[in-house]
């Protein structure tokens, strides 16, 4: 049952997200647990975003494909125009990629990712909601918090658009509100309780 209870980090963002995600990932060590990203972007743009991250980071980054394994030091970016969910089998975590209706006008949906992480990883997850317009991610982050995950939102001062974090905070989905510079430290501080 190796990998069943490994930590996983899920990050959601929209407007201003690519730079914020890049800044966070640059501050994380290469041996970090698997990271899943839902960034609001149309098809093809997510592939370019993942390639850029892969070139800049000490981590492996790629646009996710169905069945990709969530592994240490690996960043999986949800493909534009499709949803990504976390699944689990005896070998550990992997992702499901599917084409469904937009959720809160978004595909990929942060809520879809976060709800699946809540159901699959529960207290072994960290959810991070970053800058973005609209209200995607708040309900999913609340599900993660109720499942025992650590939940983090970017603060208003460092957000390009505070809509998504603000919604999550109003729902009481957020345990830690932090600036962009503080978020990597919050993540690392909460990875010590591997079980």
Backbone as a chain_set.jsonl record, in Angstrom:
{"seq": "XXXXXXXXXXXXXXXXXXXXXXXXXXXXXXXXXXXXXXXXXXXXXXXXXXXXXXXXXXXXXXXXXXXXXXXXXXXXXXXXXXXXXXXXXXXXXXXXXXXXXXXXXXXXXXXXXXXXXXXXXXXXXXXXXXXXXXXXXXXXXXXXXXXXXXXXXXXXXXXXXXXXXXXXXXXXXXXXXXXXXXXXXXXXXXXXXXX", "coords": {"N": [[0.829, -1.213, 0.0], [2.03, 1.174, -0.554], [2.457, 4.673, -0.638], [-0.167, 5.404, -0.219], [-0.887, 7.061, 1.917], [0.607, 9.311, 1.516], [1.509, 12.768, 1.489], [-0.175, 15.363, -0.346], [-0.293, 18.233, -2.4], [-2.593, 20.665, -3.362], [-3.269, 23.201, -5.63], [-5.047, 26.087, -6.531], [-5.931, 28.586, -8.911], [-6.572, 31.72, -10.649], [-6.889, 34.665, -12.333], [-3.809, 36.308, -12.434], [-2.573, 34.122, -11.446], [-0.521, 32.405, -12.746], [2.069, 33.65, -12.353], [2.088, 33.815, -9.54], [1.94, 31.093, -8.829], [4.331, 30.173, -9.953], [6.189, 31.625, -8.373], [5.73, 30.495, -5.833], [6.353, 27.751, -6.254], [9.032, 27.937, -6.947], [10.18, 28.377, -4.51], [10.042, 26.029, -3.149], [11.405, 22.855, -2.08], [13.143, 20.385, -4.153], [12.45, 17.79, -3.434], [9.853, 17.796, -2.63], [6.448, 16.78, -1.881], [3.985, 15.38, -4.197], [2.376, 17.692, -6.436], [-0.602, 19.264, -7.409], [-2.164, 21.268, -9.841], [-4.714, 23.523, -10.605], [-5.264, 25.825, -12.842], [-6.964, 28.495, -14.174], [-7.164, 28.432, -17.494], [-7.256, 28.478, -21.081], [-7.417, 25.686, -23.486], [-4.258, 24.435, -24.662], [-2.782, 26.638, -23.689], [-2.242, 25.831, -21.11], [-0.452, 23.755, -21.484], [1.813, 25.102, -22.439], [2.308, 26.668, -20.192], [2.926, 24.684, -18.285], [5.251, 23.639, -19.448], [6.909, 25.844, -19.258], [7.148, 26.091, -16.473], [8.447, 23.66, -15.976], [10.91, 24.098, -17.184], [11.956, 26.096, -15.598], [12.019, 25.293, -12.95], [13.326, 23.257, -10.207], [11.789, 21.081, -10.076], [9.845, 18.451, -11.638], [7.606, 19.303, -14.103], [4.492, 19.05, -15.773], [1.834, 19.047, -18.23], [-1.043, 17.48, -17.178], [-1.977, 14.108, -17.9], [-4.456, 11.572, -18.395], [-4.395, 9.191, -15.834], [-1.823, 9.756, -14.973], [0.676, 9.492, -12.484], [0.827, 10.745, -9.17], [3.606, 12.026, -7.841], [6.563, 12.327, -5.775], [8.244, 15.399, -6.041], [7.022, 16.116, -8.4], [4.972, 18.057, -10.553], [1.714, 18.411, -11.563], [-0.234, 19.833, -14.01], [-3.506, 20.819, -14.572], [-5.125, 20.18, -17.65], [-6.118, 22.718, -19.965], [-9.557, 23.38, -20.579], [-10.486, 20.984, -19.635], [-11.325, 18.89, -16.82], [-9.589, 18.033, -13.777], [-9.107, 15.438, -11.486], [-8.224, 14.01, -8.329], [-7.401, 10.652, -7.753], [-7.231, 7.323, -6.276], [-5.413, 4.297, -5.906], [-4.177, 0.956, -5.184], [-1.53, 1.459, -5.641], [-1.114, 4.087, -5.01], [-1.591, 7.65, -5.431], [-3.226, 9.003, -8.323], [-4.181, 10.813, -11.334], [-7.365, 11.687, -12.675], [-8.552, 12.694, -15.753], [-10.993, 14.532, -17.342], [-13.677, 15.427, -19.603], [-16.133, 17.516, -18.897], [-19.132, 19.393, -18.043], [-18.585, 22.94, -17.667], [-17.737, 24.241, -14.465], [-18.958, 26.608, -12.352], [-18.509, 28.349, -14.471], [-15.968, 27.549, -15.257], [-13.307, 25.591, -16.604], [-10.428, 24.043, -16.617], [-11.779, 23.24, -13.37], [-11.301, 24.576, -10.175], [-12.766, 23.884, -7.932], [-13.613, 21.252, -8.611], [-11.167, 19.855, -8.565], [-10.348, 20.322, -5.849], [-12.502, 19.204, -4.354], [-12.205, 16.511, -5.031], [-9.695, 15.971, -3.97], [-10.211, 16.347, -1.271], [-11.926, 14.152, -0.819], [-10.285, 12.001, -1.465], [-7.656, 12.258, -0.376], [-7.983, 13.575, 2.034], [-7.01, 14.283, 5.325], [-4.369, 14.241, 4.613], [-3.66, 16.171, 2.891], [-2.833, 19.426, 1.51], [-4.397, 22.394, 0.785], [-4.314, 25.13, -1.398], [-5.42, 28.262, -2.19], [-5.238, 30.685, -4.579], [-4.781, 34.027, -5.945], [-7.435, 35.345, -7.949], [-10.232, 35.915, -10.136], [-13.749, 35.863, -9.505], [-15.542, 33.067, -7.975], [-14.641, 30.466, -7.834], [-13.37, 27.525, -6.29], [-13.751, 28.043, -3.527], [-15.826, 26.46, -2.297], [-14.795, 23.906, -2.682], [-12.414, 24.102, -1.234], [-13.457, 24.385, 1.307], [-14.579, 21.845, 1.623], [-12.204, 20.404, 1.705], [-11.111, 21.402, 4.087], [-13.01, 20.458, 5.947], [-12.503, 17.783, 5.678], [-10.175, 17.486, 6.984], [-7.848, 18.512, 5.933], [-5.091, 20.85, 5.541], [-5.723, 24.223, 4.976], [-5.164, 27.009, 2.899], [-5.109, 30.441, 1.987], [-4.355, 33.056, -0.302], [-3.464, 36.373, 0.646], [-5.199, 39.59, 0.528], [-3.599, 41.817, -0.117], [-1.377, 40.851, -1.566], [-2.599, 39.626, -3.699], [-3.546, 39.681, -7.152], [-6.176, 39.776, -8.011], [-8.703, 39.543, -5.665], [-10.925, 37.937, -5.514], [-11.425, 35.008, -5.516], [-9.925, 33.979, -3.21], [-11.198, 35.594, -1.268], [-13.871, 34.716, -1.311], [-13.541, 32.091, -0.344], [-12.577, 32.595, 2.233], [-14.802, 33.876, 3.339], [-16.523, 31.717, 3.46], [-15.522, 30.347, 5.554], [-13.566, 28.524, 4.969], [-10.871, 28.618, 5.161], [-7.86, 28.135, 6.875], [-5.397, 29.392, 7.161], [-4.447, 32.581, 6.244], [-2.301, 34.075, 4.063], [0.498, 35.991, 2.824], [1.83, 36.047, -0.527], [4.594, 35.642, -0.405], [4.798, 34.344, 2.027], [3.498, 31.915, 1.775], [4.973, 29.557, 0.773], [6.483, 28.873, 3.089], [4.43, 28.294, 4.893], [3.352, 26.027, 3.689], [5.56, 24.226, 3.855], [5.862, 24.081, 6.622], [3.681, 22.605, 7.304], [4.043, 20.102, 6.314], [5.275, 18.332, 7.897], [3.888, 16.431, 9.332], [3.583, 13.793, 8.402], [1.75, 10.833, 7.915]], "CA": [[0.0, 0.0, 0.0], [2.931, 2.32, -0.55], [1.98, 5.907, -1.249], [-1.572, 5.694, 0.039], [-1.063, 8.171, 2.847], [1.554, 10.39, 1.28], [0.922, 14.102, 1.367], [-0.364, 15.927, -1.679], [-0.611, 19.66, -2.37], [-3.471, 21.088, -4.453], [-3.234, 24.658, -5.777], [-5.996, 26.626, -7.486], [-5.719, 30.009, -9.186], [-7.109, 32.279, -11.887], [-6.186, 35.887, -12.736], [-2.586, 36.533, -11.663], [-2.105, 32.856, -10.906], [0.733, 31.821, -13.241], [3.238, 34.218, -11.664], [2.018, 33.425, -8.133], [2.299, 29.673, -8.762], [5.767, 30.102, -10.224], [6.913, 32.12, -7.199], [5.608, 29.508, -4.754], [7.083, 26.531, -6.586], [10.468, 28.239, -6.922], [10.63, 28.401, -3.115], [9.868, 24.703, -2.554], [12.525, 21.955, -2.376], [12.852, 19.42, -5.214], [11.918, 16.53, -2.899], [8.499, 18.065, -2.127], [5.43, 15.81, -2.302], [3.323, 15.692, -5.458], [1.605, 18.938, -6.47], [-1.627, 19.347, -8.452], [-2.512, 22.666, -10.095], [-5.825, 23.907, -11.482], [-5.124, 27.23, -13.211], [-7.923, 28.815, -15.233], [-6.52, 28.74, -18.775], [-7.839, 27.714, -22.189], [-6.564, 24.626, -24.032], [-2.936, 24.75, -25.225], [-2.049, 27.55, -22.813], [-1.773, 25.085, -19.937], [0.735, 22.995, -21.873], [2.924, 26.054, -22.461], [2.554, 27.033, -18.794], [3.616, 23.556, -17.651], [6.605, 23.567, -20.009], [7.677, 26.947, -18.68], [7.467, 25.694, -15.102], [9.421, 22.572, -16.021], [12.211, 24.661, -17.547], [12.424, 27.036, -14.577], [12.001, 24.74, -11.598], [14.035, 22.007, -9.943], [10.749, 20.061, -10.051], [9.321, 18.023, -12.931], [6.257, 19.836, -14.306], [3.919, 18.698, -17.067], [0.383, 19.055, -18.334], [-1.476, 16.151, -16.755], [-2.715, 13.201, -18.762], [-5.209, 10.589, -17.624], [-3.618, 8.114, -15.241], [-0.521, 10.198, -14.467], [0.889, 9.274, -11.06], [1.236, 11.883, -8.338], [4.866, 11.558, -7.276], [7.451, 13.293, -5.144], [8.975, 16.245, -6.968], [6.304, 16.232, -9.678], [3.868, 19.013, -10.617], [0.766, 18.102, -12.634], [-1.088, 20.975, -14.325], [-4.752, 20.419, -15.237], [-5.181, 20.7, -19.022], [-7.178, 23.671, -20.256], [-10.74, 22.833, -21.212], [-10.844, 19.697, -19.041], [-11.219, 18.855, -15.365], [-8.641, 17.073, -13.209], [-9.46, 14.978, -10.148], [-7.316, 13.067, -7.686], [-7.93, 9.312, -7.499], [-6.279, 6.518, -5.524], [-5.509, 2.844, -5.984], [-3.206, 0.338, -4.278], [-0.214, 2.02, -5.906], [-1.028, 5.473, -4.564], [-2.437, 8.65, -6.074], [-3.104, 9.296, -9.745], [-5.197, 11.79, -11.716], [-8.388, 11.435, -13.694], [-8.787, 13.865, -16.603], [-12.246, 14.289, -18.058], [-14.362, 16.561, -20.223], [-17.493, 17.643, -18.385], [-19.59, 20.777, -18.086], [-17.86, 23.921, -16.86], [-18.241, 24.418, -13.105], [-18.799, 28.047, -12.093], [-17.982, 28.869, -15.732], [-14.544, 27.255, -15.387], [-12.849, 24.253, -16.956], [-10.513, 23.243, -15.396], [-12.408, 23.785, -12.173], [-10.593, 24.41, -8.907], [-13.664, 23.131, -7.049], [-13.56, 19.825, -8.957], [-9.909, 19.325, -8.029], [-10.335, 20.355, -4.384], [-13.457, 18.212, -3.834], [-11.627, 15.173, -5.197], [-8.592, 15.85, -3.014], [-10.849, 16.157, 0.037], [-12.46, 12.792, -0.742], [-9.259, 10.984, -1.703], [-6.484, 12.414, 0.492], [-8.437, 14.03, 3.348], [-6.068, 14.995, 6.189], [-3.01, 14.15, 4.077], [-3.563, 17.169, 1.824], [-2.766, 20.868, 1.745], [-5.063, 23.123, -0.283], [-3.876, 26.523, -1.492], [-6.227, 29.029, -3.141], [-4.508, 31.907, -4.898], [-5.406, 35.137, -6.65], [-8.323, 34.984, -9.043], [-11.546, 36.533, -10.25], [-14.865, 34.937, -9.359], [-15.674, 32.376, -6.692], [-14.242, 29.067, -7.931], [-12.41, 27.041, -5.299], [-14.154, 28.212, -2.131], [-16.574, 25.302, -1.808], [-13.869, 22.777, -2.646], [-11.483, 24.295, -0.121], [-14.225, 24.081, 2.513], [-14.631, 20.378, 1.707], [-10.884, 19.966, 2.149], [-10.97, 21.705, 5.513], [-13.867, 19.529, 6.694], [-11.887, 16.455, 5.591], [-8.972, 17.478, 7.809], [-6.691, 19.066, 5.233], [-4.653, 22.208, 5.849], [-6.219, 25.096, 3.908], [-4.432, 28.272, 2.849], [-5.533, 31.38, 0.945], [-3.513, 34.234, -0.497], [-4.075, 37.574, 1.218], [-5.666, 40.584, -0.436], [-2.52, 42.716, -0.515], [-0.5, 40.244, -2.576], [-3.407, 39.074, -4.796], [-3.896, 40.557, -8.267], [-7.627, 39.869, -7.822], [-8.941, 38.85, -4.39], [-12.242, 37.298, -5.537], [-11.465, 33.607, -5.111], [-9.591, 33.835, -1.787], [-12.212, 36.267, -0.444], [-15.014, 33.807, -1.213], [-13.179, 30.976, 0.538], [-12.498, 33.118, 3.605], [-16.183, 34.114, 3.78], [-17.13, 30.407, 3.716], [-14.781, 29.738, 6.664], [-12.832, 27.393, 4.402], [-9.439, 28.902, 5.209], [-7.203, 28.135, 8.182], [-4.28, 30.334, 7.155], [-4.398, 33.601, 5.199], [-0.884, 34.429, 4.021], [0.979, 36.679, 1.629], [2.474, 35.165, -1.493], [5.929, 35.318, 0.104], [4.692, 33.485, 3.21], [2.831, 30.638, 1.491], [5.871, 28.391, 0.779], [6.806, 28.521, 4.468], [3.239, 27.661, 5.475], [3.292, 24.674, 3.121], [6.625, 23.396, 4.419], [5.6, 23.883, 8.052], [2.576, 21.648, 7.465], [4.382, 18.819, 5.696], [6.016, 17.525, 8.865], [3.037, 15.481, 10.054], [3.318, 12.638, 7.527], [1.237, 9.69, 8.667]], "C": [[0.863, 1.262, 0.0], [2.277, 3.512, -1.228], [0.565, 6.291, -0.908], [-1.727, 6.931, 0.914], [-0.005, 9.261, 2.678], [0.808, 11.712, 1.163], [0.768, 14.482, -0.105], [-0.765, 17.387, -1.504], [-1.474, 19.979, -3.585], [-3.531, 22.608, -4.469], [-4.237, 25.077, -6.843], [-5.798, 28.116, -7.668], [-6.401, 30.407, -10.485], [-6.273, 33.504, -12.259], [-4.98, 36.142, -11.832], [-1.942, 35.257, -11.167], [-0.779, 32.338, -11.435], [1.983, 32.349, -12.537], [3.251, 33.805, -10.196], [2.432, 31.964, -7.958], [3.797, 29.494, -8.964], [6.571, 30.524, -9.0], [6.879, 31.114, -6.056], [6.467, 28.284, -5.047], [8.591, 26.741, -6.57], [11.031, 28.163, -5.505], [10.497, 27.044, -2.424], [11.017, 23.782, -2.956], [12.151, 20.902, -3.418], [12.273, 18.097, -4.722], [10.516, 16.692, -2.311], [7.534, 16.975, -2.619], [4.77, 16.262, -3.609], [2.41, 16.903, -5.357], [0.653, 18.907, -7.665], [-2.053, 20.797, -8.607], [-3.714, 22.755, -11.025], [-5.738, 25.419, -11.676], [-6.095, 27.499, -14.35], [-7.176, 29.274, -16.484], [-7.211, 27.939, -19.864], [-6.893, 26.606, -22.658], [-5.317, 25.195, -24.709], [-2.136, 25.685, -24.331], [-1.497, 26.807, -21.6], [-0.53, 24.264, -20.268], [1.966, 23.897, -21.884], [3.309, 26.475, -21.044], [3.338, 25.923, -18.09], [5.051, 23.439, -18.158], [7.492, 24.666, -19.438], [8.084, 26.625, -17.246], [8.559, 24.63, -15.087], [10.824, 23.096, -16.311], [12.808, 25.5, -16.426], [12.667, 26.404, -13.219], [12.914, 23.535, -11.448], [13.07, 20.822, -9.853], [10.403, 19.643, -11.482], [7.898, 18.552, -13.054], [5.763, 19.445, -15.688], [2.411, 18.9, -17.036], [-0.095, 17.626, -18.085], [-2.198, 15.402, -17.864], [-3.393, 12.153, -17.889], [-4.292, 9.484, -17.122], [-2.25, 8.511, -14.74], [-0.452, 10.003, -12.96], [1.328, 10.569, -10.377], [2.454, 11.42, -7.558], [5.655, 12.699, -6.661], [8.202, 14.078, -6.219], [8.296, 16.479, -8.303], [5.125, 17.18, -9.553], [2.995, 18.653, -11.817], [-0.199, 19.272, -12.806], [-2.323, 20.475, -15.074], [-4.789, 20.996, -16.646], [-6.351, 21.65, -19.223], [-8.344, 23.006, -20.963], [-11.162, 21.478, -20.688], [-10.682, 19.798, -17.526], [-10.194, 17.81, -14.942], [-9.087, 16.731, -11.795], [-8.395, 14.021, -9.637], [-8.05, 11.759, -7.424], [-6.854, 8.512, -6.752], [-6.509, 5.042, -5.814], [-4.424, 2.259, -5.083], [-1.797, 0.884, -4.48], [-0.042, 3.457, -5.457], [-1.975, 6.384, -5.328], [-2.17, 8.727, -7.577], [-4.217, 10.278, -10.109], [-6.136, 11.246, -12.784], [-8.593, 12.749, -14.445], [-10.065, 13.599, -17.387], [-12.839, 15.589, -18.588], [-15.8, 16.558, -19.725], [-17.927, 19.086, -18.501], [-18.694, 21.69, -17.246], [-18.539, 24.051, -15.499], [-17.928, 25.853, -12.694], [-18.08, 28.719, -13.268], [-16.513, 28.514, -15.975], [-14.292, 25.787, -15.734], [-11.402, 24.385, -17.417], [-11.114, 23.995, -14.212], [-11.547, 23.518, -10.946], [-11.461, 23.605, -7.942], [-13.613, 21.633, -7.334], [-12.301, 19.181, -8.394], [-9.964, 19.228, -6.511], [-11.308, 19.336, -3.778], [-12.876, 16.804, -3.933], [-10.475, 14.94, -4.231], [-9.14, 15.634, -1.606], [-11.293, 14.712, 0.207], [-11.366, 11.733, -0.766], [-8.104, 11.044, -0.71], [-6.834, 12.903, 1.888], [-7.374, 14.776, 4.129], [-4.625, 14.957, 5.701], [-2.76, 15.199, 2.997], [-3.38, 18.58, 2.371], [-3.419, 21.531, 0.538], [-4.671, 24.586, -0.245], [-4.697, 27.218, -2.573], [-5.591, 30.398, -3.333], [-5.394, 32.925, -5.603], [-6.309, 34.668, -7.785], [-9.665, 35.678, -8.971], [-12.627, 35.47, -10.078], [-14.842, 34.217, -8.026], [-15.341, 30.89, -6.779], [-13.261, 28.727, -6.806], [-12.861, 27.109, -3.861], [-14.856, 26.998, -1.556], [-15.676, 24.074, -1.708], [-12.888, 22.876, -1.498], [-12.181, 24.015, 1.209], [-14.341, 22.567, 2.699], [-13.298, 19.822, 2.183], [-10.698, 20.223, 3.638], [-11.787, 20.729, 6.363], [-13.292, 18.114, 6.702], [-10.58, 16.369, 6.371], [-7.721, 17.998, 7.148], [-6.319, 20.43, 5.807], [-5.08, 23.094, 4.683], [-5.625, 26.494, 4.031], [-5.012, 29.14, 1.74], [-4.573, 32.561, 0.897], [-4.225, 35.464, 0.041], [-4.398, 38.607, 0.137], [-4.53, 41.44, -0.97], [-1.667, 42.135, -1.636], [-1.263, 39.627, -3.75], [-3.608, 40.111, -5.895], [-5.396, 40.829, -8.227], [-7.978, 38.995, -6.623], [-10.225, 38.025, -4.378], [-12.28, 35.886, -4.996], [-11.048, 33.409, -3.653], [-10.652, 34.448, -0.869], [-13.433, 35.374, -0.241], [-14.728, 32.675, -0.239], [-13.114, 31.414, 1.993], [-13.896, 33.328, 4.166], [-16.907, 32.811, 4.108], [-16.512, 29.701, 4.928], [-14.034, 28.483, 6.209], [-11.333, 27.476, 4.65], [-8.919, 28.896, 6.643], [-6.116, 29.198, 8.269], [-4.429, 31.282, 5.969], [-2.975, 34.147, 5.201], [-0.562, 35.193, 2.747], [1.649, 35.665, 0.711], [3.849, 34.724, -0.997], [5.885, 34.332, 1.265], [4.179, 32.078, 2.898], [3.791, 29.449, 1.424], [6.24, 27.933, 2.188], [5.651, 27.837, 5.173], [3.12, 26.221, 4.974], [4.318, 23.768, 3.794], [6.399, 23.104, 5.896], [4.529, 22.823, 8.29], [2.828, 20.31, 6.775], [5.075, 17.878, 6.672], [5.214, 16.436, 9.529], [2.638, 14.304, 9.178], [2.827, 11.46, 8.349], [0.808, 8.575, 7.74]], "O": [[0.445, 2.302, 0.51], [1.625, 3.374, -2.263], [0.12, 7.384, -1.259], [-2.607, 7.758, 0.672], [0.243, 10.04, 3.598], [-0.364, 11.757, 0.789], [1.482, 13.987, -0.977], [-1.491, 17.732, -0.572], [-1.132, 19.608, -4.708], [-3.81, 23.234, -3.446], [-4.277, 24.497, -7.929], [-5.53, 28.835, -6.706], [-6.76, 29.564, -11.307], [-5.068, 33.383, -12.477], [-5.115, 36.187, -10.61], [-0.885, 35.295, -10.537], [0.036, 31.865, -10.643], [2.86, 31.569, -12.167], [4.309, 33.479, -9.658], [3.189, 31.637, -7.043], [4.447, 28.75, -8.23], [7.534, 29.852, -8.631], [7.888, 30.904, -5.383], [7.222, 27.832, -4.186], [9.344, 25.832, -6.222], [12.222, 27.913, -5.321], [10.806, 26.922, -1.239], [11.55, 23.911, -4.058], [10.977, 20.56, -3.556], [11.669, 17.359, -5.5], [10.045, 15.823, -1.577], [7.777, 16.332, -3.641], [4.976, 17.387, -4.063], [1.756, 17.122, -4.337], [1.047, 18.569, -8.782], [-2.279, 21.486, -7.613], [-3.734, 22.145, -12.094], [-6.093, 26.192, -10.786], [-6.06, 26.816, -15.373], [-6.623, 30.374, -16.519], [-7.702, 26.84, -19.608], [-5.721, 26.58, -22.283], [-5.337, 26.299, -25.254], [-0.918, 25.535, -24.225], [-0.408, 27.121, -21.118], [0.348, 24.099, -19.422], [3.031, 23.512, -21.402], [4.491, 26.622, -20.732], [4.304, 26.198, -17.379], [5.964, 23.168, -17.378], [8.674, 24.45, -19.168], [9.227, 26.859, -16.85], [9.486, 24.695, -14.279], [11.806, 22.603, -15.756], [14.029, 25.606, -16.313], [13.443, 26.929, -12.42], [13.242, 22.868, -12.429], [13.486, 19.695, -9.585], [10.64, 20.396, -12.426], [7.064, 18.274, -12.192], [6.515, 19.499, -16.661], [1.791, 18.922, -15.973], [0.391, 16.682, -18.706], [-2.932, 15.989, -18.658], [-2.949, 11.884, -16.773], [-3.512, 8.914, -17.884], [-1.563, 7.689, -14.135], [-1.404, 10.31, -12.242], [2.088, 11.365, -10.928], [2.357, 10.53, -6.713], [5.446, 13.87, -6.978], [8.725, 13.506, -7.175], [8.917, 16.984, -9.238], [4.37, 17.126, -8.582], [3.476, 18.598, -12.948], [-0.895, 19.656, -11.866], [-2.203, 19.788, -16.088], [-4.513, 22.182, -16.829], [-7.446, 21.416, -18.712], [-8.148, 22.168, -21.843], [-12.091, 20.871, -21.221], [-9.989, 20.68, -17.02], [-9.957, 16.831, -15.649], [-9.405, 17.617, -11.003], [-7.749, 13.314, -10.411], [-9.179, 11.757, -6.935], [-5.717, 8.963, -6.612], [-7.647, 4.592, -5.95], [-3.814, 2.987, -4.3], [-0.959, 0.783, -3.583], [1.064, 3.995, -5.516], [-3.022, 5.952, -5.809], [-1.043, 8.541, -8.036], [-5.097, 10.548, -9.291], [-5.752, 10.468, -13.657], [-8.784, 13.797, -13.828], [-10.199, 12.555, -18.025], [-12.549, 16.682, -18.1], [-16.59, 15.689, -20.095], [-17.176, 19.922, -19.004], [-18.119, 21.263, -16.245], [-19.763, 23.978, -15.396], [-16.768, 26.263, -12.69], [-17.177, 29.536, -13.086], [-15.873, 29.131, -16.828], [-14.959, 24.88, -15.235], [-11.179, 24.816, -18.548], [-10.973, 25.211, -14.081], [-11.118, 22.39, -10.705], [-10.958, 22.745, -7.22], [-13.572, 20.829, -6.403], [-12.355, 18.096, -7.816], [-9.663, 18.178, -5.943], [-10.974, 18.676, -2.795], [-13.04, 15.997, -3.017], [-10.3, 13.83, -3.729], [-8.601, 14.836, -0.84], [-11.066, 14.111, 1.257], [-11.511, 10.678, -0.148], [-7.623, 10.008, -0.251], [-6.074, 12.679, 2.83], [-6.874, 15.8, 3.661], [-3.75, 15.574, 6.308], [-1.768, 15.125, 2.273], [-3.718, 18.882, 3.515], [-3.04, 21.263, -0.602], [-4.692, 25.214, 0.814], [-4.674, 26.812, -3.735], [-5.425, 31.165, -2.385], [-6.586, 32.704, -5.821], [-5.988, 33.714, -8.493], [-10.168, 35.989, -7.891], [-12.439, 34.315, -10.461], [-14.218, 34.673, -7.067], [-15.717, 30.125, -5.89], [-12.428, 29.55, -6.426], [-12.405, 26.313, -3.039], [-14.53, 26.55, -0.457], [-15.784, 23.294, -0.762], [-12.561, 21.875, -0.86], [-11.571, 23.473, 2.131], [-14.214, 22.068, 3.818], [-13.261, 18.878, 2.972], [-10.19, 19.368, 4.364], [-11.305, 20.234, 7.382], [-13.558, 17.337, 7.619], [-9.948, 15.314, 6.418], [-6.64, 17.937, 7.733], [-7.127, 21.079, 6.471], [-4.828, 22.757, 3.527], [-5.587, 27.082, 5.112], [-5.366, 28.636, 0.674], [-4.052, 33.003, 1.92], [-5.443, 35.589, -0.088], [-3.937, 38.512, -1.001], [-4.503, 41.755, -2.159], [-1.278, 42.854, -2.556], [-0.642, 39.152, -4.702], [-3.816, 41.289, -5.605], [-5.834, 41.968, -8.389], [-7.589, 37.828, -6.572], [-10.585, 37.467, -3.341], [-13.079, 35.585, -4.11], [-11.759, 32.727, -2.915], [-10.968, 33.888, 0.181], [-13.967, 35.284, 0.864], [-15.57, 32.336, 0.593], [-13.547, 30.684, 2.885], [-14.16, 33.003, 5.324], [-17.81, 32.8, 4.945], [-16.924, 28.598, 5.288], [-13.89, 27.518, 6.959], [-10.604, 26.52, 4.384], [-9.468, 29.569, 7.516], [-5.93, 29.827, 9.311], [-4.525, 30.84, 4.824], [-2.496, 34.629, 6.228], [-1.246, 35.064, 1.732], [1.991, 34.559, 1.132], [4.224, 33.562, -1.153], [6.83, 33.569, 1.467], [4.405, 31.151, 3.676], [3.463, 28.398, 1.974], [6.301, 26.732, 2.451], [5.856, 26.91, 5.957], [2.822, 25.31, 5.747], [3.985, 22.674, 4.25], [6.707, 22.011, 6.37], [4.481, 22.215, 9.359], [1.923, 19.482, 6.667], [5.422, 16.753, 6.313], [5.779, 15.591, 10.223], [1.488, 13.867, 9.205], [3.424, 11.124, 9.372], [0.349, 7.53, 8.202]]}, "num_chains": 1, "name": "protein.A"}
